[in-house]
Each structure stands twice: as C-alpha cells, then as structure tokens.
Amino acid sequence: MNDADTLPRLLARNAARWPRRPAWRHKRLGIWETLSWAAFARRCTDIAAGLAAGGFGPGDRLAVLGDNRPDLYAALLAAQMLGGTGVPLDPDMEQSRLAEILQDARVSVAIVDTVEQADRLCPFIAAHPPLARVFCADTGGFHRHVEWGKSSLDTLVGEGSAGGAPPPIAATGMAQRDDGAPVPQDLALLLYPADASQHPLALSHAQLLAAAEAIAAADPIDATDNALCYLPISSYQDALYSLTLGLLGGFACNCPEAPDSVPRDLREIGPTILFAPAAVCNALAQLVTAKAGTVSGFKRRSFAFFQRLALRAEECRERGQPLSPGLAIGCRIGEIAAYAPLRDQLGLNRARWVHTDGPLPPDTARLLRAMGVALRPAFARAAAPHPAQPAPETLHA
C-alpha cells in the first residue's frame, strides 16, 4: 500500500500534485462543467466542514441518492474525511427497500441530487430517528418547496463556514493524522443491493485501494485518462472504477447528463478506459449490427467485406495462428476504412482497454474484438457480509 492509504488521503495527494488538472466533469443542460482536483478537494472539505458542524463524526453513516454527479461523490469523500461511512443508493430503488436500508445502515444524514429524490426521503425523517437531515444538491424547483429553503447542499456548506469547523485531513495534508481521521481498515462504503435477500458489501479503504491497485497493475492508468461514470452509484463497479480508481490514477471522471444520454455522452467524451458490463457489451454489438444495416450500396458491401476479414483474423488469433500477409494487409486497410470510423461513432476509438464483468457470448466478444475494441475480462470479487461483520478481502485479478 502506498502512503496515500485512504481515499481522502489520495484526494489530498491529487489536489497537491495536479491542482489544475480536471478531476470531475458533469454535463448540465448540454454543457460540460469541469472541476479541477483543487476545486473538487475544496468542495469535499467544505461539505465535510458542514457535516462536522452538525455533529457528524467517526462511525456515522451518510447516504447519497441520485444519478452520477460530482457533488454526490464529494459527499461520500466528505463523510470519509470525518471517519464516517458512505452509503450510496440507487435512485430507482423501491420505496420499501429504501426504508429498510436507511434503518439497517443507521443513516444519520442524506444528500440527494434532485428535489424529487429529497421528497422520497422526507417521510423517513420522522419514521427513522437516526436520519436527522436531508440536503439537496440541485436547488432547481426549491421555489415549489418552501420547507427546503434551508436544506440545500450549499446551506450545509455555509453552516460549516459559519461554525468555524477545523479543516478535515484532505485539506491539511498527509503528514499528520487528526483525531477521527480515517485509517485503512476503517469502513469506507456500504453497498446495498436492490435485492433484500442479498447482504450488503462492507468495504474498507484498504480493500478498495488493493482492488484498484490490482487493476492498475494489470492495465496501466494515467492522470491524462478519461473515464465515463454511468453505472449506478450504488454498484461495486462504480465504487471501484469511478471513485477509487479515479483517485488512484488522478484521471478525470465524466458524469453524463442523464441515464438516457449515456450513448451520446460516450461519443462526446471518447473515454480512454471504460468498464462495460456484459449487457452494455451486448448492446454495443447490437448497435454495430444495426449501423451496418442502415447503410446501403457500396458502403454496405465494403463494411460487410471488411467485417468478414476482421472476424476471420480474430478467429485466427483465438486459435493462436498467425495472419496471412493478405489478411493482415486487408485488416490494416479495414482499420482505416471501417473499424476506426465505427469505433469513433461508438465513442470507443480512444479506449485503450474496456473491462467487462463476465463471459460474453462468443459472437459478441469476437465481433467487438474484431472491430478493434480492446476487451479485457475483469474479475472483481467482494464477499457480502452483514455490515456488523468484519469486511472480507476484495480481490481483482
């Protein structure tokens, strides 16, 4: 383990090493807004100060509910700065399951992305005494909710400034540990599945960083990389590939405007690294087939010809056979004429690697690899204990 042995300490390292380099981007009303590492660390520190002013401290639980957006990731890190634990929740989760999780995790503060999500949590404040306050990151629509006038995320930040709370560890550097600052064995995240029959994942800082370091050892990452953060914020894959790996590598994480805008935002960003579940890979393969069917005449015949060459070459690679000179030349021409333009339309032309979470149908894997998509199998395993039990090792190979 390196010196930056917790997620907040990685944040402090990145803010000191790359203060002006992009850390997070979020598409809002069609415009990409960028936060540098210095600005993102400052936002995390401001939220942590507000939480501290309200009594949040070691052992407390903070829930975030909403789609991928920088403020929700900042809130998770702010809770960890104070020795607390983040509980990211799926915004599409059923209300009854949401109530179970809030009670089981003993959540004391919740931060949501929209007023609509805030309205979902209001009934739980009286029903679940540990949940004291709910803060909303997006203040749009607050004029319709007078009772929310003092519960925006900016209000929480203002409470920290007015209270004169001491700066958390991410702002003070890494040389000295303050009382209450996290240690590697502390619980960083509690990840609850939508299925109530499954146990939540209890993940420490050490476990998350060990898994991220294993990924980086297998497929190097760089501070100039770009990743698309589109998976549910409550998923283990998002916690690993967006939050933890982004902090470890210092690269920019990009949050789409909305779940239904992911394909368009993927093309705009052109990520250099990507985690794509099997369902996404299947959808990409279907999109390739659909695009091939929309062109006509010479373009269709040319694409079909180069696709057959690419599939034949991929079959040779699978069998460990060398490519014939004619096939190799044909594939090089196909790269220029067909494969690269297609990957560009998909948003994968810059991707050095695409990790997937399980075996793909042979036709899907062969088609994507033939088109030049650098698929890698990712085996990330985390056992599922009850939060009260010791967290197990999290491995990535």
C-alpha positions in Angstrom: 0.0 0.0 0.0 1.3 3.5 -0.8 1.5 6.4 1.5 -2.0 7.6 0.4 -3.6 4.7 2.2 -7.2 6.0 2.4 -9.5 7.7 -0.2 -9.3 11.1 1.4 -5.5 11.0 1.5 -5.5 10.1 -2.2 -7.7 13.2 -2.7 -5.2 15.3 -0.8 -2.3 13.9 -2.9 -4.1 14.6 -6.2 -5.0 18.2 -5.2 -1.4 18.9 -4.3 0.1 17.1 -7.3 -2.4 18.1 -10.0 -4.3 21.2 -8.7 -5.4 22.4 -12.2 -5.9 19.0 -13.9 -9.5 18.0 -14.5 -10.9 15.7 -11.8 -14.6 15.5 -12.5 -16.9 16.7 -15.3 -20.6 16.8 -15.3 -22.9 17.6 -18.3 -25.5 20.0 -17.3 -28.1 21.5 -19.7 -25.9 20.3 -22.6 -22.7 21.9 -21.3 -19.8 20.0 -19.7 -18.8 21.6 -16.4 -15.3 20.8 -15.1 -13.9 20.6 -11.6 -10.1 20.6 -11.1 -8.6 18.4 -8.4 -8.0 21.5 -6.2 -11.6 22.7 -6.7 -13.0 19.2 -6.1 -10.9 18.7 -2.9 -12.1 22.1 -1.7 -15.7 21.1 -2.3 -15.2 17.9 -0.3 -13.6 19.8 2.5 -16.4 22.4 2.6 -19.1 19.6 2.8 -17.1 17.9 5.5 -16.9 21.1 7.5 -20.7 21.4 7.3 -21.2 17.9 8.3 -18.8 18.3 11.3 -20.7 21.4 12.4 -23.8 19.3 12.5 -22.2 16.7 14.7 -21.3 14.1 12.0 -18.2 12.1 13.1 -16.4 8.8 13.2 -18.8 5.8 12.8 -21.6 7.9 11.4 -23.3 6.9 8.1 -24.1 9.3 5.2 -26.3 8.2 2.3 -26.3 9.7 -1.2 -29.2 9.1 -3.5 -29.3 10.1 -7.2 -27.6 9.7 -10.5 -23.8 10.1 -11.1 -22.8 13.7 -10.3 -19.6 15.1 -8.7 -21.4 16.5 -5.6 -22.6 13.1 -4.5 -19.1 11.6 -4.8 -17.8 14.6 -2.9 -20.3 13.9 -0.2 -19.1 10.3 0.1 -15.5 11.5 0.5 -16.5 14.2 2.9 -18.1 11.6 5.2 -14.9 9.5 5.0 -12.7 12.5 5.9 -14.5 12.6 9.2 -14.2 8.9 9.9 -17.7 8.1 8.6 -19.0 5.7 6.0 -20.7 6.4 2.7 -23.9 4.6 1.7 -24.6 5.2 -2.0 -28.2 4.3 -3.0 -29.7 3.5 -6.4 -32.3 6.3 -7.3 -34.5 3.6 -8.9 -34.8 1.6 -5.7 -38.3 0.8 -4.4 -39.5 2.9 -1.5 -39.9 -0.1 0.8 -36.3 -1.2 0.1 -35.1 2.3 0.7 -36.7 2.4 4.1 -35.1 -1.0 5.0 -31.6 0.3 4.0 -31.9 3.6 5.9 -32.8 1.7 9.0 -30.3 -1.1 8.7 -27.4 1.2 7.9 -28.4 3.7 10.6 -28.0 6.7 8.2 -27.9 10.0 10.0 -27.5 12.4 7.0 -28.6 12.0 3.4 -27.6 14.0 0.4 -29.7 13.7 -2.8 -29.3 15.2 -6.3 -32.8 16.5 -7.0 -35.9 17.8 -5.1 -37.8 14.7 -6.3 -35.3 12.4 -4.6 -35.5 14.6 -1.5 -39.2 14.3 -1.4 -38.8 10.5 -1.3 -36.7 10.7 1.9 -38.9 13.3 3.8 -41.2 10.7 5.2 -38.3 8.8 6.7 -37.1 11.6 8.9 -39.8 11.1 11.4 -40.0 7.3 11.0 -36.2 6.7 11.4 -34.8 8.9 14.2 -31.2 8.5 13.1 -31.9 10.3 9.8 -31.8 13.8 11.1 -31.4 15.9 7.9 -31.6 15.6 4.1 -29.7 18.0 1.8 -30.3 18.5 -1.9 -27.5 19.2 -4.4 -29.7 20.6 -7.2 -31.7 23.5 -6.0 -33.9 23.6 -9.1 -37.6 23.6 -8.0 -36.9 24.8 -4.5 -39.4 27.6 -5.0 -42.1 24.8 -5.0 -40.9 23.5 -1.6 -40.7 26.3 1.0 -39.6 23.8 3.6 -36.5 23.0 1.6 -35.2 26.6 1.6 -32.7 25.9 4.3 -31.7 22.4 3.3 -29.7 22.8 0.1 -26.2 21.4 -0.1 -24.9 24.9 -0.3 -26.7 25.6 3.0 -24.8 22.8 4.6 -21.5 24.2 3.3 -22.5 27.6 4.7 -23.2 26.0 8.1 -19.6 24.7 8.1 -18.2 28.1 7.3 -20.3 29.8 10.0 -19.4 27.2 12.6 -15.6 27.6 12.1 -15.1 23.8 11.9 -11.5 22.8 11.6 -10.4 21.7 8.1 -10.5 17.9 7.6 -7.5 15.8 6.8 -7.8 16.3 3.0 -7.2 20.0 3.4 -4.4 19.8 6.0 -2.1 17.3 4.1 -0.9 13.8 4.8 1.9 14.3 7.3 -0.2 14.3 10.5 -3.3 12.3 11.3 -6.0 14.2 13.2 -8.3 12.6 15.7 -11.2 11.0 13.9 -9.3 10.8 10.5 -9.8 7.5 8.7 -7.3 4.7 8.8 -7.0 2.0 6.0 -9.1 -0.6 8.0 -12.0 1.8 8.5 -15.2 1.2 6.7 -15.4 3.4 3.6 -18.5 2.3 1.8 -21.6 0.2 2.4 -23.1 -1.0 -0.8 -26.7 -2.3 -0.7 -28.2 -4.4 -3.5 -31.7 -3.9 -4.6 -32.5 -7.5 -3.7 -33.3 -7.6 0.0 -32.2 -11.3 0.2 -28.6 -10.3 -0.5 -26.2 -8.9 2.1 -24.6 -5.5 1.6 -20.9 -5.1 0.8 -18.9 -3.6 3.6 -15.7 -2.3 2.0 -12.7 -0.7 3.8 -10.3 1.9 2.4 -7.6 -0.8 2.2 -9.9 -3.2 0.3 -10.9 -0.7 -2.3 -7.4 0.5 -2.8 -6.0 -3.0 -3.1 -8.6 -3.8 -5.8 -7.8 -0.6 -7.7 -4.1 -1.2 -7.5 -4.5 -4.7 -8.9 -6.4 -3.2 -11.9 -3.7 -0.6 -12.4 -1.0 -3.3 -12.3 -2.8 -5.3 -15.0 -3.8 -2.4 -17.2 -1.8 0.8 -16.5 -3.7 4.0 -15.9 -2.6 7.6 -16.2 -3.6 11.0 -15.0 -4.4 12.0 -18.5 -7.0 9.2 -18.9 -10.8 9.9 -19.1 -13.5 7.6 -17.8 -17.3 7.7 -18.1 -19.1 7.3 -14.8 -22.5 5.9 -15.9 -23.1 2.8 -13.7 -25.4 3.0 -10.7 -23.6 4.9 -8.0 -24.6 2.1 -5.6 -22.8 -0.6 -7.6 -19.4 -2.1 -6.6 -18.1 -1.5 -10.1 -18.8 2.2 -9.9 -17.2 2.5 -6.5 -14.1 0.7 -7.8 -13.7 2.0 -11.4 -15.0 5.6 -10.9 -14.4 6.7 -7.3 -11.4 4.6 -6.2 -9.5 4.1 -9.5 -10.1 7.7 -10.4 -8.5 8.8 -7.1 -5.6 6.3 -7.5 -4.8 7.4 -11.1 -5.7 11.0 -10.8 -7.7 10.9 -14.1 -10.9 12.7 -15.0 -14.3 11.1 -14.3 -17.1 12.2 -16.5 -20.8 12.1 -15.3 -23.4 12.0 -18.1 -26.3 14.4 -18.1 -28.9 11.7 -17.6 -29.0 7.9 -17.9 -30.7 8.1 -21.3 -28.0 10.4 -22.6 -25.1 7.9 -22.0 -24.6 6.8 -25.6 -24.4 10.4 -26.8 -22.1 11.5 -23.9 -19.9 8.4 -24.5 -19.3 9.6 -28.1 -18.6 13.2 -26.9 -16.1 12.1 -24.2 -14.4 9.3 -26.0 -13.1 7.6 -22.8 -9.6 6.1 -22.8 -10.7 3.5 -20.2 -14.1 2.0 -19.6 -15.9 -0.6 -17.5 -18.7 -2.1 -19.6 -20.9 -4.9 -18.1 -22.0 -7.8 -20.3 -25.3 -6.1 -21.0 -23.5 -3.0 -22.3 -21.2 -5.1 -24.5 -24.2 -6.9 -26.0 -25.9 -3.6 -26.7 -22.7 -2.3 -28.4 -22.6 -5.4 -30.6 -26.2 -5.0 -31.5 -25.6 -1.3 -32.3 -22.7 -2.3 -34.7 -25.1 -4.7 -36.5 -27.8 -2.1 -36.6 -25.5 0.5 -38.1 -24.3 -1.9 -40.7 -27.9 -2.5 -41.7 -28.6 1.2 -42.2 -26.1 1.9 -44.9 -26.7 1.0 -48.5 -24.9 0.2 -51.7 -21.2 0.3 -51.8 -20.8 1.3 -48.2 -22.7 -1.8 -47.0 -20.8 -4.1 -49.3 -17.5 -2.6 -48.2 -18.3 -2.8 -44.5 -19.5 -6.4 -44.9 -16.3 -7.3 -46.7 -14.0 -5.8 -44.0 -16.1 -7.2 -41.2 -15.6 -10.7 -42.6 -11.9 -10.1 -42.8 -11.8 -8.8 -39.2 -13.8 -11.8 -37.9 -11.5 -14.2 -39.8 -8.5 -12.5 -38.3 -10.0 -12.7 -34.8 -10.7 -16.4 -35.2 -7.0 -16.9 -36.2 -5.9 -15.0 -33.1 -8.2 -17.2 -30.9 -6.6 -20.3 -32.3 -3.1 -18.9 -32.0 -2.5 -18.9 -35.7 -0.5 -16.1 -37.5 -2.3 -13.9 -40.0 -1.5 -14.5 -43.6 0.1 -11.4 -45.4 -3.1 -10.8 -47.4 -5.3 -11.0 -44.4 -3.0 -8.7 -42.4 -3.0 -6.1 -45.2 -6.7 -6.3 -45.6 -7.2 -5.7 -41.8 -4.9 -2.7 -42.0 -7.0 -1.2 -44.8 -10.2 -2.1 -42.9 -8.9 -0.3 -39.8 -8.7 2.9 -41.8 -11.8 2.5 -43.9 -14.2 0.8 -41.5 -13.1 -0.1 -38.0 -11.7 3.2 -36.7 -14.7 5.3 -38.0 -17.1 2.7 -36.4 -15.3 2.9 -33.1 -15.4 6.7 -33.3 -19.2 6.6 -33.7 -19.5 4.3 -30.7 -17.2 6.6 -28.6 -14.5 3.9 -28.2 -11.8 5.0 -30.7 -9.6 6.2 -27.9 -10.2 3.4 -25.4 -7.0 1.6 -24.5 -9.0 -1.1 -22.6 -12.6 -2.0 -21.9 -13.2 -4.2 -18.9 -16.2 -6.4 -18.7 -17.6 -8.3 -15.8 -18.2 -11.8 -17.1 -18.1 -14.2 -20.0 -19.7 -12.7 -23.2 -21.5 -14.6 -25.9 -18.7 -15.8 -28.3 -20.2 -13.9 -31.2 -20.4 -10.6 -29.2 -16.8 -10.9 -27.9 -15.5 -11.9 -31.3 -17.3 -9.0 -33.1 -16.1 -6.3 -30.7 -12.5 -7.5 -30.7 -12.6 -7.8 -34.5 -13.7 -4.2 -34.6 -10.6 -3.2 -32.5 -12.3 -2.8 -29.1 -9.7 -3.8 -26.5 -11.9 -6.1 -24.4 -10.4 -7.3 -21.1 -12.0 -9.7 -18.6 -12.3 -8.2 -15.2 -12.7 -10.5 -12.2 -13.5 -8.3 -9.2 -14.8 -10.3 -6.3 -16.1 -9.0 -3.0 -17.8 -11.2 -0.4 -21.1 -9.9 1.0 -21.1 -9.8 4.8 -23.5 -8.1 7.1 -22.3 -4.5 7.9 -21.8 -5.6 11.5 -19.4 -8.3 10.5 -15.7 -7.8 9.6 -15.3 -6.9 5.9 -13.5 -9.5 3.8 -10.8 -9.1 1.3 -11.7 -7.6 -2.0 -9.7 -9.0 -4.9 -9.1 -8.1 -8.5 -7.2 -10.3 -10.9 
